[in-house]
Amino acid sequence: MKTKKQIYRYLEWKSPDEMHQTSLEWISELKFIKDEQMFLNDLVRSYTLQITSLGIFEESRILITAISNSELEVGLLLKKVQVHENQLFIMLDDVDQPKMEKAYTETHRDLIFTIDKYVTEYRRLKGSLFKMISEVMKKEKQKRLLS
């Protein structure tokens, strides 16, 4: 199912304080995702033998590759948001710079879409990984009970 790209016009009226708060929330969420990805990597390492022995190696390889790509992307997004946050002074200085202010709000709008898309995709990948690991754990438990 394709989602329609919505155009938000309210950004023109969003105050610099609100954009600052949004940027801080993004930074916090992206840092949390980065930490969470270390946990996911450890989880995959813990169950590597079971994954390979159960014959779902190809499925897991694709999923792990997608998560690795997600790790690279979160680093880039975090840098973009931090740069964006550092450029907030454009909106706060008393110099009237309509082009630069408009560019800043457009960048903010683009980041809204980009981060929302990233977080949605990341959550889907994380759910798929948890589903795969839980299947592995169930099969491993069944093996132990039958032995």
C-alpha positions in Angstrom: 0.0 0.0 0.0 1.4 3.4 -1.0 1.1 6.3 1.2 0.4 9.7 -0.2 3.0 12.4 0.5 1.1 15.1 2.5 2.2 18.7 2.2 2.1 20.5 5.5 1.6 24.3 5.1 1.7 25.0 8.9 5.5 25.1 8.9 5.4 28.7 7.7 3.8 29.6 11.1 5.9 27.3 13.3 8.0 29.3 15.6 11.8 28.8 16.0 11.2 27.5 19.5 8.9 24.8 18.1 11.3 23.9 15.4 14.1 23.7 18.0 12.0 21.4 20.2 11.2 19.2 17.2 14.9 19.0 16.3 15.8 18.0 19.9 13.1 15.3 19.8 14.5 13.9 16.5 18.0 13.9 17.9 16.8 12.0 21.0 14.9 9.5 19.0 17.7 8.9 16.5 20.2 8.4 19.4 17.8 5.9 21.0 17.5 4.0 17.7 21.3 4.0 17.4 21.6 2.4 20.8 18.8 0.0 20.1 20.6 -1.2 17.0 23.5 -2.3 19.1 21.1 -4.4 21.1 19.7 -5.9 17.9 23.2 -6.7 16.6 23.9 -8.5 19.9 20.6 -10.4 19.6 21.5 -11.5 16.1 24.9 -12.6 17.2 23.4 -14.6 20.0 21.2 -16.6 17.7 23.4 -16.9 14.6 24.0 -20.7 15.1 20.3 -21.4 15.5 19.4 -19.3 12.5 21.9 -21.1 10.3 20.9 -24.5 11.5 17.1 -23.9 11.0 17.5 -23.2 7.3 16.3 -19.6 7.4 19.7 -18.2 6.6 18.7 -16.4 3.3 15.7 -14.7 5.0 17.8 -13.6 7.9 20.7 -12.4 5.7 18.3 -10.1 3.8 16.9 -8.8 7.1 20.3 -8.3 8.7 21.6 -6.4 5.6 18.5 -4.1 5.8 19.2 -3.4 9.5 22.9 -2.7 8.7 21.8 -0.3 6.0 19.5 1.3 8.6 22.4 1.7 10.9 24.3 3.7 8.3 21.2 5.8 7.5 20.6 6.7 11.2 24.1 8.1 11.4 23.6 10.3 8.4 20.2 11.4 9.6 21.6 12.3 13.0 24.3 14.4 11.4 21.7 16.2 9.2 19.5 17.0 12.1 22.4 18.3 14.2 23.5 20.5 11.3 19.9 21.7 10.9 19.7 22.4 14.7 23.0 24.4 14.5 21.6 26.5 11.7 18.6 27.6 13.8 20.3 30.9 14.4 19.1 31.9 10.9 15.6 32.1 12.3 16.6 33.8 15.6 18.9 36.6 14.5 17.4 40.0 14.0 18.5 40.1 10.3 15.7 39.8 7.8 16.8 37.0 5.4 13.7 35.7 3.7 15.4 33.3 1.3 17.5 31.7 4.0 14.6 31.5 6.4 12.4 29.9 3.8 15.2 27.5 2.9 15.5 26.6 6.6 11.7 25.9 7.0 11.8 23.9 3.7 14.7 21.8 5.1 12.7 21.3 8.3 9.7 20.1 6.3 11.9 17.7 4.3 13.3 16.4 7.5 9.8 15.8 8.9 9.1 13.5 5.9 12.5 11.8 5.9 12.6 11.0 9.6 9.0 9.8 9.6 9.7 7.5 6.7 12.9 6.2 8.3 11.3 5.6 11.7 8.4 3.8 10.1 10.7 1.5 8.0 13.0 0.9 11.0 10.1 -0.2 13.2 9.0 -2.6 10.4 12.5 -4.1 10.2 12.7 -4.3 14.0 9.4 -6.1 14.1 10.5 -8.5 11.4 13.7 -9.3 13.3 11.8 -9.9 16.6 9.4 -12.2 14.7 12.3 -14.2 13.2 14.1 -14.5 16.5 11.0 -15.5 18.3 10.4 -18.3 15.7 14.0 -19.4 16.3 13.5 -19.4 20.0 10.3 -21.5 19.7 11.9 -24.0 17.5 14.9 -24.3 19.8 12.6 -24.8 22.7 10.8 -27.5 20.9 14.0 -29.3 20.1 15.0 -29.2 23.8 11.6 -30.6 24.8 11.8 -33.4 22.3 15.3 -34.4 23.3 
